[in-house]
Amino acid sequence: MRFSRLACLLFTLIAGAPSGAHADALGHALKAAAQPPGAGAPPAQTPTLTEWAGEPRAITLPELLQITVRQAPNLQAVRIDVAVAEARIEQTWARNDWLLQAQLQGSHSTGVVQAGVRIDRDDLFNATVDLSRALPTGGTVGVHAGTRYENQRIAPMGSAGEWRDDVSASINQPLLRNRGRRLFEANEARATLARDVTVLARRLAAIQTVQTTISAYWDLVLAEQTVAITQGSLDLARERLRVTQIGADGGKVPRSEIPAVLQIIATREEDVLNGELGVLNASIAMRRAAGMPIGPGDLGLRVAIDMGTKDQSLVLGELVERAFAASPELAQLAQQDASATIDVEVAENGLLPQLDAALSIGPTGAAPGAGDAAQNLVELKGFSIAGTLTFTQSLGRHDALGRTREQRELKRKLAVTAVDIRAQIAQTMSRAVAQLELARRRVTLSQRAIELANENIKIETDRFNLGKSTNFDVLNRLEELRQAELRRAQALTDWHKAEVVIESLTGDVLPMYGISVD
């Protein structure tokens, strides 16, 4: 049945249709024959990309950056790092705490031989309380109170018990190694410097995150601009088809000019679809950079496509010096160098010999009864004083010498790293300034190319109307216009990206958008 219909249609066309309409009639005949019997309305179209992704959310750059500062995962992580660093500072305050220690001890033994004497029974009770704390000089001071009761029974002598109470104050002071307030506060100084490094890391993370978000924003602007330019080129091609069809219907233009326009229209429609996918990908990337939700209905973003720029003079030397002064990396190295200086001082102190002086002084009281022992203690009937002087020195000192050398070399390494970071900053700034200057010139050249492309389109269209050109030539001119507009959009995007790199290096990017992380 299908083939008989096709044969009848072909016969009708060959026999009675005018020769000028053969192509159109044949095309319609082939299309009709290709449909299955009983085919009615065309099949339902699948949802467009916009319908599938959901309505895009309109957002401005300042709003996007505020969301970024609140929700970006890496910024939340460095906030926690700062809190952890502050907690570590608090841990070092333990050196100022008083340490209270109490001990209760008791024992019972039988059949013990001491110094050749058999002790049938020995009962011992001992209780002590000690309160101590460290001194800023590196020593320790403490107070001790204790009571002791011992009862021994030796046959045939019987049993003899005695209470002994004592109270004393003591001080232990290093005279050489570990002496001084500088060492006493070394751990807190290190922890404070580490906290400052973490705060600078938070600032660096904020700058990098904002820079990434702004770059992603301009990528989205470029993607939307690309779609707009391609859609404009598609509209021009459709207008070209309308004009060509009018000319063909009037017999002024051969119908063979139509397929070239149809081909470019199909190509541009595909380019628009690919551009819409690029917009969606850029939107998702920007959501990821800003910490925004990604999911059904939360995919697309829509931003203003104004790509205006501000022309400003740039002096590379001044920008590099400003970048050095504002660099969180160099500031971090300065803090790390200060911490390394403390480590070197502590290591060098370890080269000194250990010489510690200890002194303990206080009343004592002893009596068979607990009350009498306490009364003797209060009346100062017994007194105890003790002192020690301890000297310790490693004859090789290999550990202290090796540790000192290690800390000095680590400090030297920080200086080398600082030189390298300064070179990296200067390199990045130089590239950004060069890219901005190049983008500025590219914008000027592409704008001139757009103007010339428009003139060439007019000229080529006039040639077509005079029959001296073809649609293929006109469409090439339209493509030249599209490419020039795309190059201009890309140059403007590169201009903005170079600007944000410069602003990030000089530290201006955060205050420029009202962002504070300190």
Secondary structure as UniProt FT lines:
FT   HELIX           2..16
FT   HELIX           19..21
FT   HELIX           22..34
FT   TURN            37..38
FT   HELIX           49..53
FT   STRAND          57..58
FT   HELIX           61..71
FT   HELIX           73..92
FT   HELIX           93..96
FT   STRAND          99..114
FT   TURN            115..116
FT   STRAND          117..134
FT   TURN            136..137
FT   STRAND          140..154
FT   TURN            155..157
FT   STRAND          158..174
FT   TURN            177..178
FT   HELIX           181..184
FT   HELIX           186..249
FT   TURN            250..251
FT   HELIX           255..257
FT   HELIX           258..290
FT   TURN            296..297
FT   STRAND          301..302
FT   HELIX           316..326
FT   HELIX           328..349
FT   TURN            350..351
FT   STRAND          354..367
FT   HELIX           370..378
FT   TURN            379..380
FT   STRAND          382..392
FT   HELIX           398..465
FT   TURN            466..467
FT   HELIX           471..506
FT   HELIX           509..512
FT   TURN            513..514
//
